[in-house]
Amino acid sequence: MTQENIIMAEERQATWRERHQSTIRQLRLYAHTYSRNASAMLGLAIVALFFFVALFGPLFVPYPEDATGAIHLDNKLQPPSWEHWFGTDEVGADVFTRVIVGARVTLHISLFVTVVAMLIGVPLGIAAGYHGGRIGQVIMRLTDVFLSVPALILAIAIVGSMGPGVQNAIIALALAWWPGYVRLVQSKALSIRSAIYVDAARTMGASNFRIIFVHILPNCASPIIVKASMDMGMSILGIASLGFLGLGAQPPYPEWGAMISTGRNYLPDWWWYSFFPGISIFITVLGFNLVGDGLRDVLDPRGRK
């Protein structure tokens, strides 16, 4: 690279920093505030560990064949040991391997559920809050119908009618989760649409599309991020509940809820079968809830102590 190109690159970087100086300063303030919250940092560490285990753990498990239905009857229901850290199950499969691989299954489903629920709920919430009128009334009445039924009960009913399986579990949980985003975004958009800067943009001829993506949606981002982080934990509980009832991932998928359901038949003598997937659910959900609480304190100044 020539000296002239280096100088031009440095000038572009300086221009970019100057243009986004306020944003960089705000992000640094967020990071500093978040880092001072011990419980939020603990949650972040737990979530980071969960993502690492889910993404890379299956590459290093000691018995990868046990995650796909391998049978070793001579090793069935062995207690935790150096050879099998979490013991073995009723067919001799390594519980540690199945818990680690089950983290990937759980992450896959929970991410899809949260993203699909957001893709449904956020646009409907913006339409109901910004446009209002009959469209808004229809959307909110439909939302009220879904909210009148507990989310888990609704998910069980949906997946029960569609049949068990990972894909149906994702659809069922997403259909049970989207009304929360509609309520959240609708109330936020309703207050923003009458703001002075929105009226000024409308007066200057800005289209509804530009107003929504430049003013409405960015101001809804903070509560959406907080809710999504907490919904990750709630969706993990929902996945485990469906798996426990036999409506989620089917064998040989090593799903945590299904492992607890099978392991309860061997309590209390062979406690490790249910204990380790259960404690994995507890710690992971706790981590996402702590992260959500920390993000709420950072992104919502009124919620700070």
C-alpha positions in Angstrom: 0.0 0.0 0.0 1.4 3.4 -1.0 1.8 6.3 1.4 -1.0 8.1 -0.4 -3.4 5.2 0.1 -2.4 5.0 3.8 -3.1 8.7 4.3 -6.5 8.4 2.5 -7.4 5.4 4.7 -6.5 7.3 7.9 -8.6 10.2 6.7 -11.6 8.0 6.1 -11.2 6.4 9.5 -10.9 9.9 11.1 -14.0 11.0 9.3 -16.0 7.9 10.3 -15.0 8.3 14.0 -16.0 12.0 13.9 -19.3 11.2 12.3 -20.1 8.4 14.8 -18.5 10.0 17.8 -21.7 10.3 19.8 -22.7 6.7 19.0 -19.2 5.4 20.1 -19.4 7.4 23.3 -22.9 6.0 24.0 -21.7 2.4 23.4 -18.8 2.9 25.8 -21.2 4.3 28.4 -23.4 1.2 28.0 -20.4 -1.2 28.2 -19.1 0.6 31.3 -22.5 0.6 33.0 -23.1 -3.1 32.2 -19.6 -4.1 33.4 -20.3 -2.6 36.8 -23.3 -4.9 37.3 -21.9 -8.1 38.8 -25.0 -10.2 38.3 -25.2 -9.1 34.6 -21.6 -10.0 34.1 -22.2 -13.4 35.6 -25.1 -13.9 33.2 -23.0 -12.8 30.3 -20.3 -15.4 31.3 -23.0 -18.1 31.5 -24.5 -17.2 28.1 -21.1 -17.0 26.5 -20.2 -20.5 27.9 -23.6 -21.8 26.6 -22.9 -20.5 23.1 -19.4 -21.9 23.1 -20.5 -25.3 24.3 -23.4 -25.4 21.8 -21.3 -24.4 18.9 -18.0 -26.2 19.6 -18.7 -28.7 22.3 -20.0 -31.5 19.9 -16.6 -31.4 18.2 -14.8 -32.5 21.4 -17.3 -34.8 23.2 -15.7 -38.2 24.2 -18.4 -40.4 22.7 -19.9 -38.7 19.7 -21.7 -41.9 18.6 -23.8 -41.8 21.8 -25.5 -38.6 20.6 -27.0 -40.5 17.6 -28.5 -43.5 19.4 -25.6 -45.8 20.0 -26.3 -48.7 22.5 -23.8 -50.1 25.1 -25.9 -52.2 27.3 -22.8 -53.5 29.2 -22.3 -49.9 30.5 -26.0 -48.9 31.3 -26.7 -46.7 34.3 -23.1 -46.3 35.4 -22.6 -43.6 38.0 -20.4 -40.5 37.3 -16.7 -41.5 36.9 -13.5 -40.4 35.2 -14.6 -42.4 32.2 -18.2 -41.0 32.1 -18.3 -37.6 33.9 -22.1 -37.5 34.0 -22.7 -41.2 34.1 -24.6 -43.3 31.5 -28.2 -43.8 30.7 -30.4 -46.8 30.4 -28.8 -47.9 27.1 -25.2 -47.1 28.2 -24.9 -43.9 26.3 -22.6 -41.2 27.9 -24.9 -38.6 29.6 -22.1 -35.9 29.3 -22.0 -36.3 25.5 -25.7 -36.1 25.2 -26.0 -33.0 27.5 -23.3 -31.2 25.4 -24.9 -32.1 22.1 -28.3 -31.3 23.6 -27.0 -27.7 24.1 -26.7 -27.3 20.3 -30.3 -28.6 19.8 -31.6 -26.2 22.5 -29.7 -23.2 21.0 -31.0 -24.0 17.5 -34.6 -24.2 18.6 -34.5 -21.2 21.0 -32.9 -19.0 18.4 -35.4 -19.9 15.8 -38.3 -19.4 18.2 -37.1 -16.0 19.3 -36.3 -14.8 15.7 -39.6 -16.0 14.2 -41.6 -14.5 17.1 -39.8 -11.1 16.5 -40.4 -11.3 12.7 -44.1 -11.7 13.3 -44.6 -9.5 16.3 -42.5 -6.4 15.6 -44.0 -5.6 12.1 -47.5 -6.1 13.5 -46.8 -4.0 16.5 -45.5 -1.1 14.4 -48.5 -1.4 12.1 -50.9 -1.3 15.1 -49.0 1.5 16.8 -48.0 3.8 14.0 -50.9 3.4 11.5 -53.7 2.6 14.1 -57.2 2.7 12.7 -59.1 -0.5 11.9 -55.8 -2.3 11.1 -54.5 -1.5 14.5 -57.8 -2.6 16.2 -57.8 -5.9 14.3 -54.2 -6.6 15.2 -54.7 -5.8 18.8 -57.9 -7.8 19.2 -56.1 -10.8 17.6 -53.2 -10.3 20.0 -55.7 -10.2 22.9 -57.1 -13.6 21.8 -53.6 -15.2 21.8 -52.7 -13.5 25.1 -55.9 -14.8 26.8 -54.3 -18.3 26.7 -51.1 -19.1 28.6 -48.3 -19.3 26.2 -47.1 -22.8 27.2 -50.7 -24.2 27.1 -51.2 -22.7 23.6 -47.9 -24.1 22.4 -48.8 -27.6 23.7 -52.2 -27.4 22.0 -50.6 -26.3 18.7 -47.8 -28.9 18.6 -50.3 -31.5 19.8 -52.5 -30.9 16.8 -49.6 -30.8 14.4 -47.7 -33.7 15.8 -44.4 -33.9 17.7 -41.1 -32.8 16.2 -38.5 -30.0 16.2 -40.1 -28.1 13.4 -43.5 -28.2 14.9 -42.2 -27.2 18.3 -40.5 -24.1 16.8 -43.8 -23.1 15.0 -45.9 -23.7 18.2 -43.6 -21.7 20.5 -43.2 -18.9 18.0 -47.0 -18.6 17.6 -47.3 -18.5 21.4 -44.5 -15.9 21.8 -45.2 -13.2 19.1 -48.1 -11.4 20.9 -45.7 -10.1 23.6 -43.7 -8.3 20.9 -46.9 -6.8 19.4 -47.9 -5.3 22.8 -44.4 -4.0 23.5 -43.8 -2.4 20.1 -47.4 -1.1 19.7 -47.2 0.9 22.9 -43.8 2.3 22.0 -44.7 3.2 18.5 -47.9 4.8 19.7 -46.0 7.2 21.9 -43.3 7.9 19.3 -45.6 8.7 16.3 -46.7 11.9 18.0 -43.2 13.1 18.9 -42.0 16.4 17.6 -39.2 15.0 15.5 -41.6 12.6 13.8 -44.0 15.5 13.0 -41.1 17.5 11.7 -40.0 14.6 9.5 -43.6 14.2 8.2 -43.8 17.9 7.5 -40.6 17.8 5.5 -42.2 15.1 3.2 -40.6 12.0 4.7 -42.5 8.8 3.7 -44.0 6.4 6.2 -41.4 3.9 5.3 -38.6 6.3 6.2 -40.3 7.4 9.4 -40.7 3.8 10.5 -37.1 2.7 9.8 -35.4 5.9 10.8 -37.4 7.0 13.8 -39.9 4.4 15.0 -37.9 1.1 14.8 -34.6 2.4 16.2 -36.4 3.8 19.3 -38.1 0.4 19.8 -34.8 -1.4 19.6 -33.9 -1.2 23.3 -37.0 -2.9 24.7 -37.0 -5.4 21.9 -33.4 -6.4 22.7 -34.2 -6.8 26.4 -37.3 -8.9 25.7 -35.5 -11.1 23.2 -32.7 -11.8 25.7 -35.3 -12.9 28.3 -37.3 -14.8 25.7 -34.3 -16.9 24.9 -34.4 -18.2 28.5 -38.2 -18.6 28.4 -38.1 -20.5 25.0 -35.5 -22.9 26.5 -38.0 -23.6 29.3 -40.7 -24.0 26.7 -38.6 -26.4 24.6 -37.8 -28.5 27.7 -41.4 -28.6 28.7 -42.5 -29.9 25.2 -39.6 -32.3 25.3 -40.6 -33.5 28.7 -44.1 -34.2 27.4 -42.8 -36.0 24.4 -43.9 -33.3 22.0 -40.5 -31.7 21.1 -37.4 -33.3 19.7 -37.7 -37.0 19.2 -35.1 -39.7 19.7 -32.3 -40.0 19.0 -32.1 -36.2 19.5 -30.4 -35.6 22.9 -32.8 -32.8 24.0 -32.6 -31.8 27.7 -36.3 -31.9 28.5 -36.7 -35.4 26.9 -33.7 -36.6 28.9 -35.3 -35.4 32.1 -38.6 -37.1 31.2 -36.8 -40.5 30.6 -34.5 -40.1 33.6 -37.3 -39.5 36.1 -38.2 -43.2 35.7 -34.9 -44.0 37.3 -35.1 -41.7 40.3 -33.8 -41.6 43.0 -31.2 -44.4 42.5 -29.8 -43.2 39.2 -30.2 -39.5 39.9 -27.5 -38.3 37.5 -29.7 -39.1 34.4 -32.1 -36.3 35.2 -29.9 -34.1 37.4 -27.3 -33.0 34.8 -29.7 -32.0 32.0 -31.9 -30.3 34.6 -29.1 -28.3 36.1 -28.1 -27.3 32.6 -31.5 -25.9 31.9 -31.5 -24.0 35.3 -28.1 -22.4 34.8 -28.7 -21.5 31.1 -32.1 -19.9 31.8 -30.6 -18.1 34.8 -27.9 -16.7 32.6 -30.3 -15.3 30.0 -32.5 -13.7 32.7 -29.4 -12.0 34.3 -28.3 -10.7 30.9 -31.8 -9.4 30.3 -31.9 -7.7 33.6 -28.5 -6.1 33.0 -29.5 -4.9 29.5 -32.7 -3.4 30.9 -30.7 -1.4 33.5 -28.3 -0.2 30.8 -30.8 0.6 28.0 -33.6 2.0 30.2 -32.2 4.9 32.2 -35.5 5.1 34.2 -34.9 1.6 35.4 -31.5 2.3 36.8 -31.0 2.4 40.6 
